Amino acid sequence: MKFQPSNFWVVLPDPTVTKTDSGIILDESTAKERATNILEVLAVGPKCEFVKPGDTVVVDPRTEAVRMEVDNKQVLMVDEHQIIGKQ
């Protein structure tokens, strides 16, 4: 990923996407079933100390995140302190 977040921001894939990488469009119930709060870290800001790209993390499902598009993919940005733990 070319995008470099600042400070303590962590970039995660959006678990609520309605289209797979291969182009299959998912209905709303299937998209919700596939949604998860266990995600792989795509990028981290320079001040992150707990996680690094490639880590699998657990995020509180009630976490409010910034949704945006980076490199033609929908992603979430959360602050590092919103991550509950990593595997």
SEVO-980835 format. One record per residue: residue in three letters; residue number from 1; chain; x, y, z of N, C-alpha, C in turn. Coordinates in steps of 0.02 Angstrom, whole numbers, plus 32768, in hexadecimal, padded with zeros to 4 digits. Each point is the difference from the previous one (the first is absolute). Example, Ala and Ser with C-alpha at 12.3 -4.5 7.8 and 13.67 -1.06 7.14 Angstrom:
2
<node><gumar>ala</gumar><torlo>1</torlo><bavex>A</bavex><n_u>8294</n_u><n_v>7EE4</n_v><n_w>8186</n_w><ca_u>7FD3</ca_u><ca_v>803B</ca_v><ca_w>8000</ca_w><c_u>802D</c_u><c_v>803C</c_v><c_w>8000</c_w></node>
<node><gumar>ser</gumar><torlo>2</torlo><bavex>A</bavex><n_u>7FEE</n_u><n_v>8035</n_v><n_w>7FDC</n_w><ca_u>802A</ca_u><ca_v>803B</ca_v><ca_w>8003</ca_w><c_u>7FD9</c_u><c_v>8037</c_v><c_w>8025</c_w></node>
This chain:
87
<node><gumar>met</gumar><torlo>1</torlo><bavex>A</bavex><n_u>802A</n_u><n_v>7FC5</n_v><n_w>8000</n_w><ca_u>7FD6</ca_u><ca_v>803B</ca_v><ca_w>8000</ca_w><c_u>802C</c_u><c_v>803E</c_v><c_w>8000</c_w></node>
<node><gumar>lys</gumar><torlo>2</torlo><bavex>A</bavex><n_u>7FF2</n_u><n_v>802E</n_v><n_w>7FD4</n_w><ca_u>8028</ca_u><ca_v>803D</ca_v><ca_w>7FFA</ca_w><c_u>7FEC</c_u><c_v>8033</c_v><c_w>8034</c_w></node>
<node><gumar>phe</gumar><torlo>3</torlo><bavex>A</bavex><n_u>7FC2</n_u><n_v>7FFE</n_v><n_w>8018</n_w><ca_u>7FE7</ca_u><ca_v>8031</ca_v><ca_w>8030</ca_w><c_u>8023</c_u><c_v>7FF7</c_v><c_w>8043</c_w></node>
<node><gumar>gln</gumar><torlo>4</torlo><bavex>A</bavex><n_u>8019</n_u><n_v>8036</n_v><n_w>801C</n_w><ca_u>8021</ca_u><ca_v>7FFF</ca_v><ca_w>8041</ca_w><c_u>7FD8</c_u><c_v>802B</c_v><c_w>8031</c_w></node>
<node><gumar>pro</gumar><torlo>5</torlo><bavex>A</bavex><n_u>7FDE</n_u><n_v>7FE0</n_v><n_w>8030</n_w><ca_u>7FD9</ca_u><ca_v>8027</ca_v><ca_w>8031</ca_w><c_u>802E</c_u><c_v>8026</c_v><c_w>802E</c_w></node>
<node><gumar>ser</gumar><torlo>6</torlo><bavex>A</bavex><n_u>7FE6</n_u><n_v>8032</n_v><n_w>8021</n_w><ca_u>8028</ca_u><ca_v>8028</ca_v><ca_w>802E</ca_w><c_u>7FF4</c_u><c_v>7FEA</c_v><c_w>8048</c_w></node>
<node><gumar>asn</gumar><torlo>7</torlo><bavex>A</bavex><n_u>802D</n_u><n_v>8013</n_v><n_w>802B</n_w><ca_u>7FFD</ca_u><ca_v>7FF5</ca_v><ca_w>8048</ca_w><c_u>7FED</c_u><c_v>7FB9</c_v><c_w>8014</c_w></node>
<node><gumar>phe</gumar><torlo>8</torlo><bavex>A</bavex><n_u>7FC7</n_u><n_v>7FF7</n_v><n_w>8023</n_w><ca_u>7FEB</ca_u><ca_v>7FC0</ca_v><ca_w>801B</ca_w><c_u>7FCA</c_u><c_v>7FDE</c_v><c_w>7FD7</c_w></node>
<node><gumar>trp</gumar><torlo>9</torlo><bavex>A</bavex><n_u>7FF5</n_u><n_v>8016</n_v><n_w>7FC2</n_w><ca_u>7FCB</ca_u><ca_v>7FE3</ca_v><ca_w>7FD7</ca_w><c_u>8015</c_u><c_v>7FBC</c_v><c_w>7FE5</c_w></node>
<node><gumar>val</gumar><torlo>10</torlo><bavex>A</bavex><n_u>7FCE</n_u><n_v>7FD3</n_v><n_w>7FFE</n_w><ca_u>800A</ca_u><ca_v>7FBC</ca_v><ca_w>7FE6</ca_w><c_u>7FCF</c_u><c_v>7FF5</c_v><c_w>7FC7</c_w></node>
<node><gumar>val</gumar><torlo>11</torlo><bavex>A</bavex><n_u>8016</n_u><n_v>7FE7</n_v><n_w>7FC7</n_w><ca_u>7FD5</ca_u><ca_v>7FF3</ca_v><ca_w>7FC7</ca_w><c_u>7FEE</c_u><c_v>7FB5</c_v><c_w>7FFF</c_w></node>
<node><gumar>leu</gumar><torlo>12</torlo><bavex>A</bavex><n_u>7FBF</n_u><n_v>7FF2</n_v><n_w>7FFC</n_w><ca_u>7FE6</ca_u><ca_v>7FBC</ca_v><ca_w>7FFF</ca_w><c_u>7FD2</c_u><c_v>7FF7</c_v><c_w>7FC4</c_w></node>
<node><gumar>pro</gumar><torlo>13</torlo><bavex>A</bavex><n_u>7FF8</n_u><n_v>7FC4</n_v><n_w>7FE6</n_w><ca_u>7FCF</ca_u><ca_v>7FF6</ca_v><ca_w>7FCA</ca_w><c_u>7FBA</c_u><c_v>8009</c_v><c_w>801B</c_w></node>
<node><gumar>asp</gumar><torlo>14</torlo><bavex>A</bavex><n_u>7FD3</n_u><n_v>801A</n_v><n_w>7FD7</n_w><ca_u>7FBA</ca_u><ca_v>8009</ca_v><ca_w>8014</ca_w><c_u>7FDD</c_u><c_v>7FBD</c_v><c_w>7FFF</c_w></node>
<node><gumar>pro</gumar><torlo>15</torlo><bavex>A</bavex><n_u>7FEA</n_u><n_v>7FE7</n_v><n_w>803A</n_w><ca_u>7FE0</ca_u><ca_v>7FBE</ca_v><ca_w>8002</ca_w><c_u>7FB9</c_u><c_v>7FFF</c_v><c_w>7FE5</c_w></node>
<node><gumar>thr</gumar><torlo>16</torlo><bavex>A</bavex><n_u>7FE5</n_u><n_v>803A</n_v><n_w>7FEF</n_w><ca_u>7FBB</ca_u><ca_v>8002</ca_v><ca_w>7FE9</ca_w><c_u>7FFA</c_u><c_v>800B</c_v><c_w>7FB5</c_w></node>
<node><gumar>val</gumar><torlo>17</torlo><bavex>A</bavex><n_u>8034</n_u><n_v>7FF1</n_v><n_w>7FDB</n_w><ca_u>7FFD</ca_u><ca_v>8009</ca_v><ca_w>7FB8</ca_w><c_u>7FCB</c_u><c_v>7FD2</c_v><c_w>7FE2</c_w></node>
<node><gumar>thr</gumar><torlo>18</torlo><bavex>A</bavex><n_u>7FE0</n_u><n_v>8017</n_v><n_w>7FCC</n_w><ca_u>7FCA</ca_u><ca_v>7FDA</ca_v><ca_w>7FE1</ca_w><c_u>8015</c_u><c_v>7FE0</c_v><c_w>7FBE</c_w></node>
<node><gumar>lys</gumar><torlo>19</torlo><bavex>A</bavex><n_u>8040</n_u><n_v>8004</n_v><n_w>7FF1</n_w><ca_u>801A</ca_u><ca_v>7FE3</ca_v><ca_w>7FC3</ca_w><c_u>8043</c_u><c_v>7FDE</c_v><c_w>800E</c_w></node>
<node><gumar>thr</gumar><torlo>20</torlo><bavex>A</bavex><n_u>8007</n_u><n_v>7FC2</n_v><n_w>7FEB</n_w><ca_u>803F</ca_u><ca_v>7FDC</ca_v><ca_w>800C</ca_w><c_u>8036</c_u><c_v>8019</c_v><c_w>7FD0</c_w></node>
<node><gumar>asp</gumar><torlo>21</torlo><bavex>A</bavex><n_u>803E</n_u><n_v>7FEE</n_v><n_w>800E</n_w><ca_u>8038</ca_u><ca_v>8014</ca_v><ca_w>7FD5</ca_w><c_u>7FF7</c_u><c_v>7FE5</c_v><c_w>7FB9</c_w></node>
<node><gumar>ser</gumar><torlo>22</torlo><bavex>A</bavex><n_u>7FDE</n_u><n_v>7FC6</n_v><n_w>7FF9</n_w><ca_u>7FF6</ca_u><ca_v>7FE3</ca_v><ca_w>7FBE</ca_w><c_u>7FC3</c_u><c_v>801D</c_v><c_w>7FDC</c_w></node>
<node><gumar>gly</gumar><torlo>23</torlo><bavex>A</bavex><n_u>7FDC</n_u><n_v>8030</n_v><n_w>8021</n_w><ca_u>7FCA</ca_u><ca_v>8022</ca_v><ca_w>7FDF</ca_w><c_u>7FBA</c_u><c_v>7FE7</c_v><c_w>8010</c_w></node>
<node><gumar>ile</gumar><torlo>24</torlo><bavex>A</bavex><n_u>7FFA</n_u><n_v>7FCF</n_v><n_w>802C</n_w><ca_u>7FBE</ca_u><ca_v>7FE6</ca_v><ca_w>8012</ca_w><c_u>7FDE</c_u><c_v>8032</c_v><c_w>802E</c_w></node>
<node><gumar>ile</gumar><torlo>25</torlo><bavex>A</bavex><n_u>7FC3</n_u><n_v>8013</n_v><n_w>7FEF</n_w><ca_u>7FDA</ca_u><ca_v>802F</ca_v><ca_w>8028</ca_w><c_u>7FD8</c_u><c_v>7FD9</c_v><c_w>8034</c_w></node>
<node><gumar>leu</gumar><torlo>26</torlo><bavex>A</bavex><n_u>8009</n_u><n_v>8013</n_v><n_w>8040</n_w><ca_u>7FDF</ca_u><ca_v>7FDD</ca_v><ca_w>8036</ca_w><c_u>7FC0</c_u><c_v>8024</c_v><c_w>8015</c_w></node>
<node><gumar>asp</gumar><torlo>27</torlo><bavex>A</bavex><n_u>7FCC</n_u><n_v>7FD9</n_v><n_w>8011</n_w><ca_u>7FC4</ca_u><ca_v>8020</ca_v><ca_w>801B</ca_w><c_u>800F</c_u><c_v>8017</c_v><c_w>8047</c_w></node>
<node><gumar>glu</gumar><torlo>28</torlo><bavex>A</bavex><n_u>7FD4</n_u><n_v>8029</n_v><n_w>801C</n_w><ca_u>800C</ca_u><ca_v>801F</ca_v><ca_w>8041</ca_w><c_u>8009</c_u><c_v>7FCD</c_v><c_w>8038</c_w></node>
<node><gumar>ser</gumar><torlo>29</torlo><bavex>A</bavex><n_u>7FD8</n_u><n_v>7FCC</n_v><n_w>8001</n_w><ca_u>8006</ca_u><ca_v>7FCF</ca_v><ca_w>8036</ca_w><c_u>8041</c_u><c_v>7FD9</c_v><c_w>7FFB</c_w></node>
<node><gumar>thr</gumar><torlo>30</torlo><bavex>A</bavex><n_u>8016</n_u><n_v>7FEF</n_v><n_w>7FC4</n_w><ca_u>803F</ca_u><ca_v>7FDD</ca_v><ca_w>7FF8</ca_w><c_u>803A</c_u><c_v>802D</c_v><c_w>8014</c_w></node>
<node><gumar>ala</gumar><torlo>31</torlo><bavex>A</bavex><n_u>7FFD</n_u><n_v>803F</n_v><n_w>7FEE</n_w><ca_u>8035</ca_u><ca_v>8030</ca_v><ca_w>8012</ca_w><c_u>8005</c_u><c_v>8006</c_v><c_w>804C</c_w></node>
<node><gumar>lys</gumar><torlo>32</torlo><bavex>A</bavex><n_u>7FC7</n_u><n_v>8001</n_v><n_w>8023</n_w><ca_u>8001</ca_u><ca_v>8005</ca_v><ca_w>8049</ca_w><c_u>801C</c_u><c_v>7FC0</c_v><c_w>801F</c_w></node>
<node><gumar>glu</gumar><torlo>33</torlo><bavex>A</bavex><n_u>7FF0</n_u><n_v>7FC6</n_v><n_w>7FE3</n_w><ca_u>801A</ca_u><ca_v>7FC1</ca_v><ca_w>801A</ca_w><c_u>804C</c_u><c_v>7FFD</c_v><c_w>7FF8</c_w></node>
<node><gumar>arg</gumar><torlo>34</torlo><bavex>A</bavex><n_u>8019</n_u><n_v>801B</n_v><n_w>7FCB</n_w><ca_u>8049</ca_u><ca_v>7FFE</ca_v><ca_w>7FF2</ca_w><c_u>8026</c_u><c_v>8035</c_v><c_w>8027</c_w></node>
<node><gumar>ala</gumar><torlo>35</torlo><bavex>A</bavex><n_u>7FDC</n_u><n_v>8033</n_v><n_w>801A</n_w><ca_u>8021</ca_u><ca_v>8035</ca_v><ca_w>8025</ca_w><c_u>801E</c_u><c_v>7FE3</c_v><c_w>8041</c_w></node>
<node><gumar>thr</gumar><torlo>36</torlo><bavex>A</bavex><n_u>8038</n_u><n_v>801A</n_v><n_w>8012</n_w><ca_u>8023</ca_u><ca_v>7FE7</ca_v><ca_w>803B</ca_w><c_u>8024</c_u><c_v>803A</c_v><c_w>8022</c_w></node>
<node><gumar>asn</gumar><torlo>37</torlo><bavex>A</bavex><n_u>8011</n_u><n_v>7FF6</n_v><n_w>803F</n_w><ca_u>8027</ca_u><ca_v>8033</ca_v><ca_w>8022</ca_w><c_u>8048</c_u><c_v>7FE8</c_v><c_w>800B</c_w></node>
<node><gumar>ile</gumar><torlo>38</torlo><bavex>A</bavex><n_u>8012</n_u><n_v>7FC9</n_v><n_w>7FDC</n_w><ca_u>8045</ca_u><ca_v>7FE7</ca_v><ca_w>8000</ca_w><c_u>801C</c_u><c_v>800F</c_v><c_w>7FBA</c_w></node>
<node><gumar>leu</gumar><torlo>39</torlo><bavex>A</bavex><n_u>8030</n_u><n_v>802E</n_v><n_w>7FFE</n_w><ca_u>8018</ca_u><ca_v>801B</ca_v><ca_w>7FC0</ca_w><c_u>804C</c_u><c_v>8002</c_v><c_w>7FFC</c_w></node>
<node><gumar>glu</gumar><torlo>40</torlo><bavex>A</bavex><n_u>8019</n_u><n_v>7FFF</n_v><n_w>7FC3</n_w><ca_u>8049</ca_u><ca_v>8005</ca_v><ca_w>7FF6</ca_w><c_u>8013</c_u><c_v>8049</c_v><c_w>7FF6</c_w></node>
<node><gumar>val</gumar><torlo>41</torlo><bavex>A</bavex><n_u>8033</n_u><n_v>8016</n_v><n_w>8023</n_w><ca_u>8017</ca_u><ca_v>8045</ca_v><ca_w>7FFB</ca_w><c_u>8021</c_u><c_v>800B</c_v><c_w>7FBC</c_w></node>
<node><gumar>leu</gumar><torlo>42</torlo><bavex>A</bavex><n_u>7FEA</n_u><n_v>8034</n_v><n_w>7FDD</n_w><ca_u>801B</ca_u><ca_v>8010</ca_v><ca_w>7FBE</ca_w><c_u>803A</c_u><c_v>8033</c_v><c_w>8004</c_w></node>
<node><gumar>ala</gumar><torlo>43</torlo><bavex>A</bavex><n_u>7FF8</n_u><n_v>8031</n_v><n_w>802D</n_w><ca_u>8034</ca_u><ca_v>8034</ca_v><ca_w>8008</ca_w><c_u>7FF8</c_u><c_v>801F</c_v><c_w>8045</c_w></node>
<node><gumar>val</gumar><torlo>44</torlo><bavex>A</bavex><n_u>8036</n_u><n_v>801D</n_v><n_w>8019</n_w><ca_u>7FFE</ca_u><ca_v>8021</ca_v><ca_w>8042</ca_w><c_u>8026</c_u><c_v>8042</c_v><c_w>7FFC</c_w></node>
<node><gumar>gly</gumar><torlo>45</torlo><bavex>A</bavex><n_u>7FEC</n_u><n_v>802D</n_v><n_w>802C</n_w><ca_u>8023</ca_u><ca_v>8040</ca_v><ca_w>8005</ca_w><c_u>8042</c_u><c_v>7FF8</c_v><c_w>8024</c_w></node>
<node><gumar>pro</gumar><torlo>46</torlo><bavex>A</bavex><n_u>802C</n_u><n_v>8031</n_v><n_w>7FFB</n_w><ca_u>8043</ca_u><ca_v>7FFC</ca_v><ca_w>801C</ca_w><c_u>8003</c_u><c_v>7FFC</c_v><c_w>804C</c_w></node>
<node><gumar>lys</gumar><torlo>47</torlo><bavex>A</bavex><n_u>7FCB</n_u><n_v>8014</n_v><n_w>8023</n_w><ca_u>8001</ca_u><ca_v>7FFE</ca_v><ca_w>8049</ca_w><c_u>7FE0</c_u><c_v>7FC2</c_v><c_w>801D</c_w></node>
<node><gumar>cys</gumar><torlo>48</torlo><bavex>A</bavex><n_u>7FE9</n_u><n_v>7FD2</n_v><n_w>7FD6</n_w><ca_u>7FE2</ca_u><ca_v>7FC2</ca_v><ca_w>8019</ca_w><c_u>8037</c_u><c_v>7FD4</c_v><c_w>801F</c_w></node>
<node><gumar>glu</gumar><torlo>49</torlo><bavex>A</bavex><n_u>7FF1</n_u><n_v>7FE7</n_v><n_w>803B</n_w><ca_u>8031</ca_u><ca_v>7FD6</ca_v><ca_w>8024</ca_w><c_u>7FE8</c_u><c_v>7FB8</c_v><c_w>8008</c_w></node>
<node><gumar>phe</gumar><torlo>50</torlo><bavex>A</bavex><n_u>7FBF</n_u><n_v>7FF5</n_v><n_w>7FFE</n_w><ca_u>7FE4</ca_u><ca_v>7FBE</ca_v><ca_w>8010</ca_w><c_u>7FF6</c_u><c_v>7FD4</c_v><c_w>7FC3</c_w></node>
<node><gumar>val</gumar><torlo>51</torlo><bavex>A</bavex><n_u>7FF0</n_u><n_v>801F</n_v><n_w>7FC7</n_w><ca_u>7FF2</ca_u><ca_v>7FD8</ca_v><ca_w>7FC4</ca_w><c_u>802C</c_u><c_v>8015</c_v><c_w>7FC6</c_w></node>
<node><gumar>lys</gumar><torlo>52</torlo><bavex>A</bavex><n_u>8006</n_u><n_v>7FD2</n_v><n_w>7FCF</n_w><ca_u>8026</ca_u><ca_v>800E</ca_v><ca_w>7FC4</ca_w><c_u>7FDB</c_u><c_v>7FE1</c_v><c_w>7FC5</c_w></node>
<node><gumar>pro</gumar><torlo>53</torlo><bavex>A</bavex><n_u>800E</n_u><n_v>8014</n_v><n_w>7FC3</n_w><ca_u>7FDE</ca_u><ca_v>7FE3</ca_v><ca_w>7FC6</ca_w><c_u>8008</c_u><c_v>7FB4</c_v><c_w>7FFF</c_w></node>
<node><gumar>gly</gumar><torlo>54</torlo><bavex>A</bavex><n_u>7FC9</n_u><n_v>7FDE</n_v><n_w>7FF1</n_w><ca_u>8000</ca_u><ca_v>7FB8</ca_v><ca_w>7FFE</ca_w><c_u>7FE6</c_u><c_v>7FDF</c_v><c_w>803F</c_w></node>
<node><gumar>asp</gumar><torlo>55</torlo><bavex>A</bavex><n_u>7FFD</n_u><n_v>8026</n_v><n_w>8038</n_w><ca_u>7FE4</ca_u><ca_v>7FE4</ca_v><ca_w>803E</ca_w><c_u>7FB5</c_u><c_v>7FF4</c_v><c_w>7FF7</c_w></node>
<node><gumar>thr</gumar><torlo>56</torlo><bavex>A</bavex><n_u>7FE7</n_u><n_v>7FCE</n_v><n_w>8023</n_w><ca_u>7FB8</ca_u><ca_v>7FF4</ca_v><ca_w>8003</ca_w><c_u>7FE8</c_u><c_v>801C</c_v><c_w>8042</c_w></node>
<node><gumar>val</gumar><torlo>57</torlo><bavex>A</bavex><n_u>7FD0</n_u><n_v>802E</n_v><n_w>7FFD</n_w><ca_u>7FEA</ca_u><ca_v>8023</ca_v><ca_w>803D</ca_w><c_u>7FB5</c_u><c_v>7FF6</c_v><c_w>800B</c_w></node>
<node><gumar>val</gumar><torlo>58</torlo><bavex>A</bavex><n_u>7FEC</n_u><n_v>800B</n_v><n_w>803E</n_w><ca_u>7FB9</ca_u><ca_v>7FFF</ca_v><ca_w>8013</ca_w><c_u>7FED</c_u><c_v>8047</c_v><c_w>8011</c_w></node>
<node><gumar>val</gumar><torlo>59</torlo><bavex>A</bavex><n_u>7FCB</n_u><n_v>8018</n_v><n_w>7FDF</n_w><ca_u>7FE7</ca_u><ca_v>8044</ca_v><ca_w>800B</ca_w><c_u>7FBC</c_u><c_v>7FFB</c_v><c_w>8020</c_w></node>
<node><gumar>asp</gumar><torlo>60</torlo><bavex>A</bavex><n_u>7FF3</n_u><n_v>802A</n_v><n_w>8031</n_w><ca_u>7FBE</ca_u><ca_v>8003</ca_v><ca_w>801F</ca_w><c_u>7FCC</c_u><c_v>800D</c_v><c_w>7FCA</c_w></node>
<node><gumar>pro</gumar><torlo>61</torlo><bavex>A</bavex><n_u>7FCC</n_u><n_v>7FD4</n_v><n_w>7FF9</n_w><ca_u>7FCF</ca_u><ca_v>8009</ca_v><ca_w>7FCA</ca_w><c_u>7FDA</c_u><c_v>8042</c_v><c_w>8005</c_w></node>
<node><gumar>arg</gumar><torlo>62</torlo><bavex>A</bavex><n_u>8001</n_u><n_v>801F</n_v><n_w>8039</n_w><ca_u>7FDD</ca_u><ca_v>8041</ca_v><ca_w>8008</ca_w><c_u>802C</c_u><c_v>803B</c_v><c_w>7FEE</c_w></node>
<node><gumar>thr</gumar><torlo>63</torlo><bavex>A</bavex><n_u>803E</n_u><n_v>7FF2</n_v><n_w>7FEC</n_w><ca_u>8030</ca_u><ca_v>8035</ca_v><ca_w>7FEF</ca_w><c_u>7FE8</c_u><c_v>8029</c_v><c_w>7FC5</c_w></node>
<node><gumar>glu</gumar><torlo>64</torlo><bavex>A</bavex><n_u>8004</n_u><n_v>8041</n_v><n_w>8008</n_w><ca_u>7FF2</ca_u><ca_v>802B</ca_v><ca_w>7FC7</ca_w><c_u>8041</c_u><c_v>800A</c_v><c_w>7FDA</c_w></node>
<node><gumar>ala</gumar><torlo>65</torlo><bavex>A</bavex><n_u>7FFC</n_u><n_v>7FF6</n_v><n_w>7FBF</n_w><ca_u>803C</ca_u><ca_v>8005</ca_v><ca_w>7FD7</ca_w><c_u>7FF4</c_u><c_v>8030</c_v><c_w>7FC7</c_w></node>
<node><gumar>val</gumar><torlo>66</torlo><bavex>A</bavex><n_u>8036</n_u><n_v>8018</n_v><n_w>7FE3</n_w><ca_u>7FFC</ca_u><ca_v>802A</ca_v><ca_w>7FC4</ca_w><c_u>8000</c_u><c_v>7FD1</c_v><c_w>7FC4</c_w></node>
<node><gumar>arg</gumar><torlo>67</torlo><bavex>A</bavex><n_u>7FCC</n_u><n_v>8002</n_v><n_w>7FD8</n_w><ca_u>7FFD</ca_u><ca_v>7FD7</ca_v><ca_w>7FC3</ca_w><c_u>8019</c_u><c_v>802A</c_v><c_w>7FC6</c_w></node>
<node><gumar>met</gumar><torlo>68</torlo><bavex>A</bavex><n_u>802C</n_u><n_v>7FE2</n_v><n_w>7FD8</n_w><ca_u>801A</ca_u><ca_v>8024</ca_v><ca_w>7FC6</ca_w><c_u>8017</c_u><c_v>7FCE</c_v><c_w>7FCC</c_w></node>
<node><gumar>glu</gumar><torlo>69</torlo><bavex>A</bavex><n_u>800F</n_u><n_v>8019</n_v><n_w>7FC5</n_w><ca_u>8019</ca_u><ca_v>7FD7</ca_v><ca_w>7FCA</ca_w><c_u>804A</c_u><c_v>800F</c_v><c_w>7FF6</c_w></node>
<node><gumar>val</gumar><torlo>70</torlo><bavex>A</bavex><n_u>8029</n_u><n_v>7FCA</n_v><n_w>8001</n_w><ca_u>8048</ca_u><ca_v>8006</ca_v><ca_w>7FF5</ca_w><c_u>8013</c_u><c_v>7FCA</c_v><c_w>7FCE</c_w></node>
<node><gumar>asp</gumar><torlo>71</torlo><bavex>A</bavex><n_u>8024</n_u><n_v>8013</n_v><n_w>7FCD</n_w><ca_u>8016</ca_u><ca_v>7FD0</ca_v><ca_w>7FCD</ca_w><c_u>7FC5</c_u><c_v>7FD8</c_v><c_w>7FE5</c_w></node>
<node><gumar>asn</gumar><torlo>72</torlo><bavex>A</bavex><n_u>7FC7</n_u><n_v>8022</n_v><n_w>7FF4</n_w><ca_u>7FC3</ca_u><ca_v>7FE2</ca_v><ca_w>7FE6</ca_w><c_u>7FE2</c_u><c_v>7FCB</c_v><c_w>802D</c_w></node>
<node><gumar>lys</gumar><torlo>73</torlo><bavex>A</bavex><n_u>800E</n_u><n_v>8001</n_v><n_w>8040</n_w><ca_u>7FE2</ca_u><ca_v>7FD2</ca_v><ca_w>8030</ca_w><c_u>7FE2</c_u><c_v>8028</c_v><c_w>803A</c_w></node>
<node><gumar>gln</gumar><torlo>74</torlo><bavex>A</bavex><n_u>7FC8</n_u><n_v>7FE8</n_v><n_w>8019</n_w><ca_u>7FE1</ca_u><ca_v>801F</ca_v><ca_w>803A</ca_w><c_u>8026</c_u><c_v>7FE9</c_v><c_w>803E</c_w></node>
<node><gumar>val</gumar><torlo>75</torlo><bavex>A</bavex><n_u>8015</n_u><n_v>8030</n_v><n_w>8029</n_w><ca_u>8025</ca_u><ca_v>7FF1</ca_v><ca_w>803D</ca_w><c_u>7FE2</c_u><c_v>8026</c_v><c_w>803B</c_w></node>
<node><gumar>leu</gumar><torlo>76</torlo><bavex>A</bavex><n_u>8014</n_u><n_v>7FEB</n_v><n_w>803B</n_w><ca_u>7FEE</ca_u><ca_v>8022</ca_v><ca_w>803E</ca_w><c_u>8040</c_u><c_v>801B</c_v><c_w>801E</c_w></node>
<node><gumar>met</gumar><torlo>77</torlo><bavex>A</bavex><n_u>7FFA</n_u><n_v>803A</n_v><n_w>8020</n_w><ca_u>8038</ca_u><ca_v>801B</ca_v><ca_w>8026</ca_w><c_u>7FE9</c_u><c_v>8007</c_v><c_w>8047</c_w></node>
<node><gumar>val</gumar><torlo>78</torlo><bavex>A</bavex><n_u>8026</n_u><n_v>7FE2</n_v><n_w>802E</n_w><ca_u>7FF2</ca_u><ca_v>8005</ca_v><ca_w>8047</ca_w><c_u>803E</c_u><c_v>8017</c_v><c_w>8024</c_w></node>
<node><gumar>asp</gumar><torlo>79</torlo><bavex>A</bavex><n_u>7FF7</n_u><n_v>801B</n_v><n_w>803B</n_w><ca_u>8038</ca_u><ca_v>8013</ca_v><ca_w>802A</ca_w><c_u>801B</c_u><c_v>7FC1</c_v><c_w>8021</c_w></node>
<node><gumar>glu</gumar><torlo>80</torlo><bavex>A</bavex><n_u>8041</n_u><n_v>7FFB</n_v><n_w>800A</n_w><ca_u>801E</ca_u><ca_v>7FC4</ca_v><ca_w>801C</ca_w><c_u>7FE0</c_u><c_v>7FEC</c_v><c_w>8042</c_w></node>
<node><gumar>his</gumar><torlo>81</torlo><bavex>A</bavex><n_u>7FEA</n_u><n_v>8030</n_v><n_w>8028</n_w><ca_u>7FE2</ca_u><ca_v>7FEF</ca_v><ca_w>8041</ca_w><c_u>7FBC</c_u><c_v>7FDE</c_v><c_w>7FFA</c_w></node>
<node><gumar>gln</gumar><torlo>82</torlo><bavex>A</bavex><n_u>7FE2</n_u><n_v>8000</n_v><n_w>7FC5</n_w><ca_u>7FC0</ca_u><ca_v>7FDF</ca_v><ca_w>7FF5</ca_w><c_u>8008</c_u><c_v>7FB4</c_v><c_w>7FF3</c_w></node>
<node><gumar>ile</gumar><torlo>83</torlo><bavex>A</bavex><n_u>803D</n_u><n_v>7FEA</n_v><n_w>7FFA</n_w><ca_u>800D</ca_u><ca_v>7FB9</ca_v><ca_w>7FF5</ca_w><c_u>8004</c_u><c_v>7FDD</c_v><c_w>8043</c_w></node>
<node><gumar>ile</gumar><torlo>84</torlo><bavex>A</bavex><n_u>7FD8</n_u><n_v>7FCB</n_v><n_w>8007</n_w><ca_u>7FFB</ca_u><ca_v>7FDB</ca_v><ca_w>803F</ca_w><c_u>803C</c_u><c_v>7FD3</c_v><c_w>800A</c_w></node>
<node><gumar>gly</gumar><torlo>85</torlo><bavex>A</bavex><n_u>8017</n_u><n_v>7FE0</n_v><n_w>7FCB</n_w><ca_u>8039</ca_u><ca_v>7FD2</ca_v><ca_w>8006</ca_w><c_u>8014</c_u><c_v>7FE7</c_v><c_w>7FBC</c_w></node>
<node><gumar>lys</gumar><torlo>86</torlo><bavex>A</bavex><n_u>8033</n_u><n_v>7FD5</n_v><n_w>7FFF</n_w><ca_u>8016</ca_u><ca_v>7FE3</ca_v><ca_w>7FC1</ca_w><c_u>800D</c_u><c_v>7FB6</c_v><c_w>800A</c_w></node>
<node><gumar>gln</gumar><torlo>87</torlo><bavex>A</bavex><n_u>7FFE</n_u><n_v>7FDC</n_v><n_w>7FC8</n_w><ca_u>800B</ca_u><ca_v>7FB7</ca_v><ca_w>8003</ca_w><c_u>8047</c_u><c_v>7FF0</c_v><c_w>7FEB</c_w></node>
